[in-house]
Amino acid sequence: MSQKQTPQDVFKFLGSGTSRRPKLRGKAQAQFIIQYSKHARDLHLDPNPYAKEHYYDYEQAYRKGKLQPDPVSKHWSSEFKLEGHPRMVLTDPKTGKKFNTKTGKVTK
């Protein structure tokens, strides 16, 4: 969100390109949008936290008090990845086994 944008400007995004519906309402949603927008600006993310291309539930992360990436790696917790996330399953470079980054379980 640029300095001229308001939370209401960001709400305009919520109808287009959105595969999920917001659960927060009113002041809680406005606070979430403001907090998310700061991260989106700093990390060059889509200003719509519900954009289907994210494959990440930023709102759930916010509700759990975890709406911030790691300060060093800028990586967000895998806990809130959504199905289809391109980095949901990775290969352990030491063992060569594939594992689910959200659950930590080895996959087939």
C-alpha positions in Angstrom: 0.0 0.0 0.0 1.5 3.3 -1.0 1.4 6.2 1.4 -1.6 7.6 -0.4 -3.6 4.4 -0.3 -6.0 3.7 2.6 -7.3 0.3 3.8 -10.5 1.1 1.7 -8.3 1.2 -1.4 -7.0 -2.2 -0.7 -10.5 -3.6 0.0 -11.2 -2.9 -3.7 -8.9 -5.9 -4.5 -10.9 -8.3 -2.5 -13.4 -9.1 -5.2 -11.0 -9.8 -8.1 -8.5 -12.6 -8.4 -9.5 -13.8 -5.0 -10.1 -17.5 -4.3 -10.8 -17.1 -0.6 -13.3 -14.9 1.2 -12.2 -12.8 4.2 -13.2 -14.0 7.6 -12.3 -10.8 9.4 -14.7 -8.0 9.4 -14.8 -4.3 10.3 -12.0 -2.9 12.4 -10.2 -6.3 12.7 -10.1 -6.6 8.9 -8.8 -3.0 8.5 -6.0 -3.6 11.1 -5.1 -6.8 9.2 -5.0 -5.0 5.8 -2.9 -2.2 7.3 -0.4 -4.7 8.8 -0.3 -6.9 5.7 0.1 -3.9 3.4 3.3 -2.9 5.2 4.8 -6.3 4.5 3.5 -6.3 0.9 5.1 -3.0 0.2 8.4 -3.9 1.8 8.6 -7.4 0.2 7.0 -6.4 -3.1 4.0 -8.7 -2.7 0.6 -8.4 -4.3 -1.4 -5.8 -2.2 -4.3 -8.2 -2.1 -3.7 -10.7 0.8 -6.4 -13.0 -0.6 -4.9 -13.2 -4.1 -5.1 -16.8 -5.3 -1.5 -16.6 -6.5 -0.2 -16.3 -2.9 -1.1 -19.9 -1.9 -0.7 -18.6 1.6 -3.3 -17.7 4.3 -2.1 -14.3 5.5 -5.3 -13.7 7.4 -5.0 -16.9 9.4 -1.4 -16.0 10.2 -2.6 -12.6 11.4 -5.3 -14.2 13.6 -2.7 -16.4 15.2 -0.3 -13.5 15.8 2.2 -14.7 13.2 1.9 -12.2 10.4 5.6 -11.4 10.0 8.3 -13.1 8.0 11.6 -14.2 9.6 13.6 -10.9 9.8 16.7 -12.5 8.3 15.4 -14.9 5.6 12.2 -13.0 4.9 10.5 -16.5 4.8 7.0 -16.8 6.2 6.0 -19.8 8.4 5.1 -22.8 6.4 2.2 -23.4 8.8 -0.1 -21.2 6.7 0.7 -22.5 3.2 -2.3 -23.5 1.1 -2.7 -26.5 -1.1 -0.9 -25.9 -4.4 1.9 -23.8 -2.9 4.9 -24.3 -5.2 7.2 -25.0 -2.2 4.9 -27.2 -0.2 7.0 -30.3 -0.9 10.8 -30.0 -1.0 13.7 -32.4 -1.2 16.0 -32.7 1.7 19.5 -32.1 0.3 21.1 -34.4 2.8 18.8 -37.4 2.5 17.2 -36.9 -0.9 13.8 -37.5 0.6 10.8 -35.3 -0.2 9.0 -33.7 2.7 6.0 -31.6 3.2 7.1 -28.2 4.5 3.8 -27.5 6.2 3.5 -30.8 8.1 7.2 -31.8 8.3 6.3 -35.3 7.2 8.2 -37.3 4.6 6.2 -37.8 1.4 6.2 -40.6 -1.2 
